[in-house]
Amino acid sequence: MSEDILQRLAEVIEARRGADPEQSYVASLHHRGLDVILKKLGEEATEAVIAAKNPDRDVLVKEMADLWFHALVVLSACGLSPDDVLDELARRFGLSGVAEKAARTTPGIRSD
């Protein structure tokens, strides 16, 4: 089950994008736009960092699940899927992190 959970979750997120925003959390995020989605991702990242500094592993797992979920919502909003990220990770596999970063031609940061 865990092998394909990211793809299955991404499919649910895509299916709910156009749902009634009052009935679906995912639809409400998409309805409010990318800035709101990104703000939520930042909040979840902060919560995950705080959880990692504390000894309760269950809290960290739950916060990371929230972070990953919201990262999938960001991908959806940007027209991407988990496979896009997994393909990039596969491309980097076996490369030195220092060498991979030095080989990048653009910073990869969106301004919109």
N, C-alpha and C positions, 0 to 999 in steps of 0.2 A: 504494500500500500504506500509506504513512504517514498518509493522510487518515483512515483508520478504525481505526488501530491501538489507540487508547484504548478504543474500543467493543469491538473484538475481544478485547482483553486483559481487559476487564471481564467479558465473557461467559465466558471461561475461568475467571476468578476465581470467578464465581457457580457455575459447573459443579463446581468443585472444593471449594466450601464444605463440602459434606456428604460428601466422600470420607473415606477412612480417614486419620486424622491421622498415622499412621506411614508412609503412602505419599505424602502430599501436604503440601508446605510451607504452602500456603494453608489447607488443612483444619486443620493443626496450629495455625496462628495463630488461626483462628476458634474452634477447640476451647478454646484457652487464654483467650479473651475479649478484650474491648475494651481493657482496661488494657495487656495485653501487646502488642496491635497498636499502640496509641498510643506505647508505649515504643519499639517498633521504628521507628516513623515518626520519633520524635525522634532516635534514633541515626542514622538515615539522613540526616536534615536536618543534623545536626552534621558528618557525614562529607562532605556536599556543600559545606558552608561551608568546611571545611578544604581540600577539593580546589580550591575557587574561589580560595583564597589562594595556590595553588601554580601553577607555570607549565605543568604537564602537562595539556593540554586533554582528552586521551583519558581520563584519570582522572576529570576533572570530568564528562564525558559519562556515564561508567559510574556514577558516584555519583548523578547526577541521574536516570538510568534507575532505579536502586534506589529513590530517593526517590519518583518518580512511581508506581512499582509499588506501593510500600507505601501511598501516598496512595489508590490505587484499592482496596486492601484495606480501608482505613478507610472509604471510601465504601460499600463492600459491607457492612461490618459495621453501618453506620448506615442501611442500606436505601436508599442513593442510588446514582446512576450518574454517569459522566462527563458525560452530557447535562445533568444538573442543574447542574453547575459551568459547563459551556459555555454554557448558557442564561443564567446569571448574568453571565458575562463578556460575552455578546452584549448583555445589558441595559445594562451599564456602558459599552459601546463608544461612544466619542464624548463621554463625560462627563468633566469635569474630575475627577481623583482627589480633589481637595480638596472639591469640591461633592458628589461621590458619598458620601464618608465623612461629611460633615456631615448628609446626608439620611437616614442610617441611624437607625432608631428603637430598635433593640436592639443590644447588643454582639455577639450571635451566638455567645456562648461557652457550651458545654454543661458542666454540672457533674456529669453522670452517667457 
